[in-house]
Amino acid sequence: MSGNPPLPPDVPGVFAFQEGVVRLTLDLRVYRLAAVQKASYRFAEHFTVVLGTPDGHLLPVTCLFRPDTREAEALNAVRRYFQELLDQELREQIGEETRSVRALILAQAFSRTGLIRQD
């Protein structure tokens, strides 16, 4: 016996593929909604993501696969979806952290173009 308790079914990494569907629950304290939406869009060719209504910080997500999708293929796609989700969340975080610096660089760049009047 390993000593580690079993993971509940809504924990990422424990996915069930039933009748062409994988159901997930995402924690919006971990992943911003914008990151979820971007990752979902990126995976549109692999499966359709249906976002539910948030319940507090939990977001129900349903991944709908084509009827001919095999279980191993679906579970691998969901695993890659979580990798994309992490990537998108990190992009959101970096964007937020660097927003003021990017605004300053853009302001400086446009100040030299003549688009902004210097009075």
OpenMM code with the backbone's topology and positions (N, CA, C; nanometers):
from openmm import Vec3, app, unit

residues = "MET SER GLY ASN PRO PRO LEU PRO PRO ASP VAL PRO GLY VAL PHE ALA PHE GLN GLU GLY VAL VAL ARG LEU THR LEU ASP LEU ARG VAL TYR ARG LEU ALA ALA VAL GLN LYS ALA SER TYR ARG PHE ALA GLU HIS PHE THR VAL VAL LEU GLY THR PRO ASP GLY HIS LEU LEU PRO VAL THR CYS LEU PHE ARG PRO ASP THR ARG GLU ALA GLU ALA LEU ASN ALA VAL ARG ARG TYR PHE GLN GLU LEU LEU ASP GLN GLU LEU ARG GLU GLN ILE GLY GLU GLU THR ARG SER VAL ARG ALA LEU ILE LEU ALA GLN ALA PHE SER ARG THR GLY LEU ILE ARG GLN ASP".split()
positions = [
    Vec3(0.0847, -0.1183, 0.0000),
    Vec3(0.0000, 0.0000, 0.0000),
    Vec3(0.0886, 0.1237, 0.0000),
    Vec3(0.0570, 0.2217, -0.0853),
    Vec3(0.1439, 0.3371, -0.1063),
    Vec3(0.1299, 0.4447, 0.0010),
    Vec3(0.0200, 0.4517, 0.0699),
    Vec3(0.0021, 0.5556, 0.1690),
    Vec3(-0.0619, 0.6809, 0.1122),
    Vec3(-0.0697, 0.6925, -0.0200),
    Vec3(-0.1355, 0.8071, -0.0823),
    Vec3(-0.2832, 0.7776, -0.0983),
    Vec3(-0.3702, 0.8669, -0.0537),
    Vec3(-0.5133, 0.8419, -0.0690),
    Vec3(-0.5518, 0.8486, -0.2159),
    Vec3(-0.6562, 0.7774, -0.2554),
    Vec3(-0.7004, 0.7840, -0.3951),
    Vec3(-0.7504, 0.9240, -0.4282),
    Vec3(-0.7267, 0.9646, -0.5509),
    Vec3(-0.7709, 1.0965, -0.5956),
    Vec3(-0.9182, 1.0930, -0.6309),
    Vec3(-0.9924, 1.1975, -0.5949),
    Vec3(-1.1331, 1.2028, -0.6360),
    Vec3(-1.1423, 1.2185, -0.7875),
    Vec3(-1.2542, 1.1791, -0.8466),
    Vec3(-1.2657, 1.1799, -0.9927),
    Vec3(-1.2572, 1.3173, -1.0578),
    Vec3(-1.2760, 1.4264, -0.9830),
    Vec3(-1.2699, 1.5588, -1.0446),
    Vec3(-1.1305, 1.6207, -1.0362),
    Vec3(-1.0310, 1.5467, -0.9891),
    Vec3(-0.8945, 1.5967, -0.9836),
    Vec3(-0.8285, 1.5726, -1.1183),
    Vec3(-0.7639, 1.6762, -1.1775),
    Vec3(-0.6962, 1.6561, -1.3043),
    Vec3(-0.5998, 1.5384, -1.2956),
    Vec3(-0.6015, 1.4557, -1.3986),
    Vec3(-0.5181, 1.3371, -1.4009),
    Vec3(-0.6006, 1.2116, -1.3811),
    Vec3(-0.7218, 1.2285, -1.3310),
    Vec3(-0.8126, 1.1156, -1.3150),
    Vec3(-0.9339, 1.1449, -1.4029),
    Vec3(-0.9274, 1.0946, -1.5253),
    Vec3(-1.0318, 1.1253, -1.6219),
    Vec3(-1.1087, 0.9987, -1.6561),
    Vec3(-1.2362, 1.0145, -1.6769),
    Vec3(-1.3199, 0.9032, -1.7214),
    Vec3(-1.3776, 0.9394, -1.8581),
    Vec3(-1.3611, 0.8501, -1.9528),
    Vec3(-1.4147, 0.8671, -2.0879),
    Vec3(-1.5363, 0.7770, -2.0991),
    Vec3(-1.6542, 0.8376, -2.1064),
    Vec3(-1.7776, 0.7613, -2.1155),
    Vec3(-1.8662, 0.8188, -2.2235),
    Vec3(-1.9037, 0.7339, -2.3173),
    Vec3(-1.9949, 0.7719, -2.4250),
    Vec3(-1.9484, 0.8970, -2.4980),
    Vec3(-1.8184, 0.9042, -2.5253),
    Vec3(-1.7636, 1.0150, -2.6023),
    Vec3(-1.7444, 1.1443, -2.5254),
    Vec3(-1.7501, 1.1374, -2.3926),
    Vec3(-1.7439, 1.2576, -2.3096),
    Vec3(-1.6428, 1.2386, -2.1959),
    Vec3(-1.5681, 1.3461, -2.1671),
    Vec3(-1.4865, 1.3536, -2.0463),
    Vec3(-1.5337, 1.4766, -1.9707),
    Vec3(-1.5668, 1.4579, -1.8438),
    Vec3(-1.6122, 1.5689, -1.7595),
    Vec3(-1.4994, 1.6079, -1.6642),
    Vec3(-1.4791, 1.7384, -1.6521),
    Vec3(-1.3739, 1.7920, -1.5668),
    Vec3(-1.4332, 1.8986, -1.4763),
    Vec3(-1.3636, 1.9287, -1.3703),
    Vec3(-1.3956, 2.0434, -1.2873),
    Vec3(-1.2668, 2.1221, -1.2702),
    Vec3(-1.2672, 2.2465, -1.3154),
    Vec3(-1.1492, 2.3320, -1.3045),
    Vec3(-1.1674, 2.4296, -1.1895),
    Vec3(-1.0577, 2.4575, -1.1235),
    Vec3(-1.0567, 2.5506, -1.0111),
    Vec3(-1.0152, 2.6879, -1.0648),
    Vec3(-1.1059, 2.7832, -1.0596),
    Vec3(-1.0782, 2.9169, -1.1130),
    Vec3(-0.9807, 2.9960, -1.0262),
    Vec3(-0.9400, 2.9400, -0.9132),
    Vec3(-0.8325, 3.0012, -0.8356),
    Vec3(-0.6967, 2.9608, -0.8934),
    Vec3(-0.6963, 2.8562, -0.9731),
    Vec3(-0.5738, 2.8065, -1.0359),
    Vec3(-0.5635, 2.8550, -1.1800),
    Vec3(-0.6739, 2.8462, -1.2534),
    Vec3(-0.6776, 2.8854, -1.3947),
    Vec3(-0.7778, 2.9981, -1.4137),
    Vec3(-0.7344, 3.1073, -1.4725),
    Vec3(-0.8265, 3.2172, -1.5032),
    Vec3(-0.9212, 3.1735, -1.6147),
    Vec3(-1.0402, 3.2309, -1.6141),
    Vec3(-1.1385, 3.1976, -1.7169),
    Vec3(-1.0829, 3.2263, -1.8561),
    Vec3(-1.0088, 3.3360, -1.8733),
    Vec3(-0.9500, 3.3685, -2.0036),
    Vec3(-0.8558, 3.2577, -2.0499),
    Vec3(-0.7785, 3.2016, -1.9580),
    Vec3(-0.6867, 3.0924, -1.9930),
    Vec3(-0.7653, 2.9679, -2.0334),
    Vec3(-0.8732, 2.9397, -1.9632),
    Vec3(-0.9581, 2.8247, -1.9956),
    Vec3(-1.0170, 2.8425, -2.1351),
    Vec3(-1.0674, 2.9613, -2.1638),
    Vec3(-1.1278, 2.9880, -2.2947),
    Vec3(-1.0250, 2.9745, -2.4068),
    Vec3(-0.9060, 3.0275, -2.3874),
    Vec3(-0.8017, 3.0204, -2.4903),
    Vec3(-0.7569, 2.8773, -2.5137),
    Vec3(-0.7364, 2.8026, -2.4071),
    Vec3(-0.6974, 2.6616, -2.4217),
    Vec3(-0.8083, 2.5825, -2.4901),
    Vec3(-0.9310, 2.6112, -2.4546),
    Vec3(-1.0450, 2.5419, -2.5154),
    Vec3(-1.0526, 2.5701, -2.6648),
    Vec3(-1.0314, 2.6930, -2.7023),
    Vec3(-1.0325, 2.7294, -2.8442),
    Vec3(-0.9218, 2.6569, -2.9193),
    Vec3(-0.8024, 2.6493, -2.8592),
    Vec3(-0.6881, 2.5833, -2.9236),
    Vec3(-0.7145, 2.4351, -2.9466),
    Vec3(-0.8015, 2.3750, -2.8662),
    Vec3(-0.8287, 2.2319, -2.8784),
    Vec3(-0.9576, 2.2019, -2.9538),
    Vec3(-1.0141, 2.3003, -3.0188),
    Vec3(-1.1409, 2.2825, -3.0885),
    Vec3(-1.1350, 2.1762, -3.1976),
    Vec3(-1.0198, 2.1544, -3.2559),
    Vec3(-1.0107, 2.0518, -3.3607),
    Vec3(-1.0055, 1.9104, -3.3019),
    Vec3(-0.9750, 1.8984, -3.1738),
    Vec3(-0.9658, 1.7676, -3.1091),
    Vec3(-1.0954, 1.7276, -3.0388),
    Vec3(-1.1587, 1.8247, -2.9752),
    Vec3(-1.2861, 1.8004, -2.9084),
    Vec3(-1.3546, 1.9344, -2.8838),
    Vec3(-1.4837, 1.9276, -2.8587),
    Vec3(-1.5619, 2.0471, -2.8276),
    Vec3(-1.5663, 2.0645, -2.6766),
    Vec3(-1.5343, 2.1838, -2.6318),
    Vec3(-1.5369, 2.2133, -2.4882),
    Vec3(-1.6653, 2.2916, -2.4577),
    Vec3(-1.7393, 2.2406, -2.3623),
    Vec3(-1.8594, 2.3092, -2.3159),
    Vec3(-1.8321, 2.3539, -2.1728),
    Vec3(-1.8285, 2.4858, -2.1540),
    Vec3(-1.8039, 2.5421, -2.0219),
    Vec3(-1.9366, 2.5605, -1.9499),
    Vec3(-1.9424, 2.5112, -1.8288),
    Vec3(-2.0630, 2.5268, -1.7484),
    Vec3(-2.0620, 2.6597, -1.6749),
    Vec3(-2.1593, 2.6778, -1.5905),
    Vec3(-2.1690, 2.7973, -1.5080),
    Vec3(-2.0839, 2.7769, -1.3829),
    Vec3(-1.9950, 2.8722, -1.3540),
    Vec3(-1.9118, 2.8577, -1.2339),
    Vec3(-1.9967, 2.8455, -1.1078),
    Vec3(-1.9526, 2.7602, -1.0184),
    Vec3(-2.0149, 2.7443, -0.8875),
    Vec3(-1.9079, 2.7822, -0.7862),
    Vec3(-1.9095, 2.9087, -0.7456),
    Vec3(-1.8015, 2.9593, -0.6614),
    Vec3(-1.6737, 2.9635, -0.7431),
    Vec3(-1.5724, 2.8917, -0.7003),
    Vec3(-1.4457, 2.8899, -0.7732),
    Vec3(-1.4328, 2.7669, -0.8636),
    Vec3(-1.5368, 2.6839, -0.8729),
    Vec3(-1.5313, 2.5631, -0.9543),
    Vec3(-1.6059, 2.5822, -1.0859),
    Vec3(-1.5419, 2.5390, -1.1933),
    Vec3(-1.5996, 2.5520, -1.3273),
    Vec3(-1.6160, 2.4135, -1.3872),
    Vec3(-1.7401, 2.3698, -1.4097),
    Vec3(-1.7594, 2.2408, -1.4760),
    Vec3(-1.7276, 2.2531, -1.6254),
    Vec3(-1.6559, 2.1548, -1.6764),
    Vec3(-1.6159, 2.1532, -1.8169),
    Vec3(-1.6487, 2.0156, -1.8742),
    Vec3(-1.7115, 2.0152, -1.9906),
    Vec3(-1.7419, 1.8904, -2.0597),
    Vec3(-1.6678, 1.8901, -2.1922),
    Vec3(-1.5924, 1.7846, -2.2172),
    Vec3(-1.5188, 1.7671, -2.3432),
    Vec3(-1.5932, 1.6640, -2.4265),
    Vec3(-1.6444, 1.7082, -2.5410),
    Vec3(-1.7219, 1.6213, -2.6294),
    Vec3(-1.6352, 1.5775, -2.7465),
    Vec3(-1.6211, 1.4463, -2.7649),
    Vec3(-1.5376, 1.3904, -2.8715),
    Vec3(-1.6234, 1.3365, -2.9849),
    Vec3(-1.5617, 1.3256, -3.1019),
    Vec3(-1.6298, 1.2651, -3.2168),
    Vec3(-1.6637, 1.1195, -3.1824),
    Vec3(-1.7687, 1.0663, -3.2425),
    Vec3(-1.8119, 0.9291, -3.2095),
    Vec3(-1.7051, 0.8220, -3.2341),
    Vec3(-1.6136, 0.8447, -3.3270),
    Vec3(-1.5127, 0.7430, -3.3594),
    Vec3(-1.3861, 0.7541, -3.2734),
    Vec3(-1.3853, 0.8397, -3.1729),
    Vec3(-1.2670, 0.8604, -3.0889),
    Vec3(-1.2496, 0.7448, -2.9914),
    Vec3(-1.1293, 0.6894, -2.9874),
    Vec3(-1.0964, 0.5817, -2.8936),
    Vec3(-1.0629, 0.6411, -2.7565),
    Vec3(-1.0802, 0.5628, -2.6538),
    Vec3(-1.0577, 0.6105, -2.5172),
    Vec3(-0.9154, 0.6619, -2.4977),
    Vec3(-0.8153, 0.5869, -2.5413),
    Vec3(-0.6756, 0.6289, -2.5221),
    Vec3(-0.6484, 0.7611, -2.5916),
    Vec3(-0.7047, 0.7778, -2.7094),
    Vec3(-0.6880, 0.9026, -2.7850),
    Vec3(-0.7531, 1.0197, -2.7107),
    Vec3(-0.8711, 0.9975, -2.6564),
    Vec3(-0.9434, 1.1028, -2.5836),
    Vec3(-0.8682, 1.1422, -2.4567),
    Vec3(-0.8223, 1.0439, -2.3811),
    Vec3(-0.7524, 1.0740, -2.2561),
    Vec3(-0.6201, 1.1440, -2.2818),
    Vec3(-0.5534, 1.1075, -2.3896),
    Vec3(-0.4293, 1.1766, -2.4260),
    Vec3(-0.4587, 1.3219, -2.4660),
    Vec3(-0.5676, 1.3442, -2.5377),
    Vec3(-0.6062, 1.4800, -2.5770),
    Vec3(-0.6370, 1.5651, -2.4536),
    Vec3(-0.7031, 1.5071, -2.3552),
    Vec3(-0.7349, 1.5813, -2.2328),
    Vec3(-0.6064, 1.6128, -2.1563),
    Vec3(-0.5139, 1.5185, -2.1534),
    Vec3(-0.3844, 1.5439, -2.0885),
    Vec3(-0.3133, 1.6610, -2.1557),
    Vec3(-0.3137, 1.6652, -2.2895),
    Vec3(-0.2509, 1.7761, -2.3625),
    Vec3(-0.3284, 1.9059, -2.3421),
    Vec3(-0.4593, 1.8971, -2.3244),
    Vec3(-0.5418, 2.0139, -2.2951),
    Vec3(-0.4962, 2.0786, -2.1640),
    Vec3(-0.4677, 1.9967, -2.0632),
    Vec3(-0.4192, 2.0520, -1.9365),
    Vec3(-0.2827, 2.1169, -1.9520),
    Vec3(-0.1990, 2.0637, -2.0392),
    Vec3(-0.0700, 2.1279, -2.0658),
    Vec3(-0.0920, 2.2640, -2.1310),
    Vec3(-0.1833, 2.2700, -2.2262),
    Vec3(-0.2159, 2.3973, -2.2921),
    Vec3(-0.2797, 2.4935, -2.1923),
    Vec3(-0.3617, 2.4425, -2.1046),
    Vec3(-0.4260, 2.5253, -2.0032),
    Vec3(-0.3218, 2.5901, -1.9132),
    Vec3(-0.2224, 2.5143, -1.8712),
    Vec3(-0.1143, 2.5699, -1.7903),
    Vec3(-0.0369, 2.6748, -1.8689),
    Vec3(-0.0088, 2.6462, -1.9955),
    Vec3(0.0626, 2.7424, -2.0802),
    Vec3(-0.0155, 2.8733, -2.0906),
    Vec3(-0.1441, 2.8638, -2.1158),
    Vec3(-0.2269, 2.9838, -2.1294),
    Vec3(-0.2360, 3.0601, -1.9973),
    Vec3(-0.2428, 2.9886, -1.8851),
    Vec3(-0.2473, 3.0556, -1.7549),
    Vec3(-0.1174, 3.1312, -1.7297),
    Vec3(-0.0050, 3.0701, -1.7630),
    Vec3(0.1232, 3.1386, -1.7456),
    Vec3(0.1330, 3.2609, -1.8364),
    Vec3(0.0813, 3.2509, -1.9577),
    Vec3(0.0788, 3.3669, -2.0480),
    Vec3(-0.0049, 3.4804, -1.9893),
    Vec3(-0.1188, 3.4449, -1.9308),
    Vec3(-0.2040, 3.5454, -1.8667),
    Vec3(-0.1295, 3.6114, -1.7505),
    Vec3(-0.0638, 3.5314, -1.6706),
    Vec3(0.0097, 3.5835, -1.5547),
    Vec3(0.1231, 3.6755, -1.5988),
    Vec3(0.2000, 3.6340, -1.6977),
    Vec3(0.3103, 3.7164, -1.7484),
    Vec3(0.2562, 3.8451, -1.8101),
    Vec3(0.1465, 3.8336, -1.8836),
    Vec3(0.0850, 3.9525, -1.9422),
    Vec3(0.0439, 4.0534, -1.8375),
    Vec3(-0.0127, 4.0034, -1.7286),
    Vec3(-0.0541, 4.0921, -1.6206),
    Vec3(0.0668, 4.1573, -1.5530),
    Vec3(0.1707, 4.0773, -1.5307),
    Vec3(0.2896, 4.1279, -1.4623),
    Vec3(0.3678, 4.2288, -1.5468),
    Vec3(0.3587, 4.2192, -1.6778),
    Vec3(0.4373, 4.3069, -1.7654),
    Vec3(0.3529, 4.4141, -1.8338),
    Vec3(0.2267, 4.4247, -1.7977),
    Vec3(0.1355, 4.5199, -1.8642),
    Vec3(0.1874, 4.6637, -1.8586),
    Vec3(0.2322, 4.7085, -1.7440),
    Vec3(0.2762, 4.8478, -1.7311),
    Vec3(0.4037, 4.8734, -1.8109),
    Vec3(0.4939, 4.7776, -1.8146),
    Vec3(0.6172, 4.7937, -1.8920),
    Vec3(0.5846, 4.7986, -2.0413),
    Vec3(0.4943, 4.7118, -2.0866),
    Vec3(0.4560, 4.7128, -2.2283),
    Vec3(0.3886, 4.8435, -2.2661),
    Vec3(0.3051, 4.8967, -2.1775),
    Vec3(0.2388, 5.0242, -2.2040),
    Vec3(0.3407, 5.1368, -2.2145),
    Vec3(0.4397, 5.1348, -2.1280),
    Vec3(0.5448, 5.2363, -2.1320),
    Vec3(0.6251, 5.2278, -2.2618),
    Vec3(0.6595, 5.1078, -2.3029),
    Vec3(0.7341, 5.0891, -2.4289),
    Vec3(0.6524, 5.1368, -2.5476),
    Vec3(0.5243, 5.1030, -2.5510),
    Vec3(0.4380, 5.1483, -2.6608),
    Vec3(0.4237, 5.3001, -2.6609),
    Vec3(0.4059, 5.3592, -2.5449),
    Vec3(0.3935, 5.5048, -2.5360),
    Vec3(0.5198, 5.5714, -2.5877),
    Vec3(0.6343, 5.5180, -2.5494),
    Vec3(0.7618, 5.5733, -2.5961),
    Vec3(0.7743, 5.5583, -2.7484),
    Vec3(0.7377, 5.4429, -2.8000),
    Vec3(0.7471, 5.4191, -2.9442),
    Vec3(0.6564, 5.5143, -3.0216),
    Vec3(0.5331, 5.5326, -2.9766),
    Vec3(0.4410, 5.6197, -3.0470),
    Vec3(0.4721, 5.7671, -3.0253),
    Vec3(0.5432, 5.8018, -2.9214),
    Vec3(0.5759, 5.9421, -2.8980),
    Vec3(0.6709, 5.9956, -3.0054),
    Vec3(0.7383, 5.9067, -3.0734),
    Vec3(0.8338, 5.9475, -3.1771),
    Vec3(0.7752, 5.9435, -3.3178),
    Vec3(0.6510, 5.9059, -3.3328),
    Vec3(0.5927, 5.8898, -3.4661),
    Vec3(0.5221, 6.0132, -3.5177),
    Vec3(0.4905, 6.1049, -3.4336),
    Vec3(0.4128, 6.2217, -3.4767),
    Vec3(0.2643, 6.1970, -3.4664),
    Vec3(0.2234, 6.0788, -3.4213),
    Vec3(0.0816, 6.0513, -3.4035),
    Vec3(0.0253, 6.1197, -3.2803),
    Vec3(0.1135, 6.1471, -3.1864),
    Vec3(0.0722, 6.2149, -3.0635),
    Vec3(0.1313, 6.3562, -3.0680),
    Vec3(0.0422, 6.4547, -3.0509),
    Vec3(0.0896, 6.5933, -3.0544),
    Vec3(0.1651, 6.6264, -2.9286),
    Vec3(0.2773, 6.6883, -2.9432),
    Vec3(0.3569, 6.7345, -2.8288),
    Vec3(0.3289, 6.8835, -2.8097),
    Vec3(0.2482, 6.9199, -2.7131),
    Vec3(0.2149, 7.0611, -2.6881),
    Vec3(0.2962, 7.1178, -2.5757),
] * unit.nanometer
topology = app.Topology()
chain = topology.addChain("A")
for resn in residues:
    res = topology.addResidue(resn, chain)
    for name in ("N", "CA", "C"):
        topology.addAtom(name, app.Element.getBySymbol(name[0]), res)
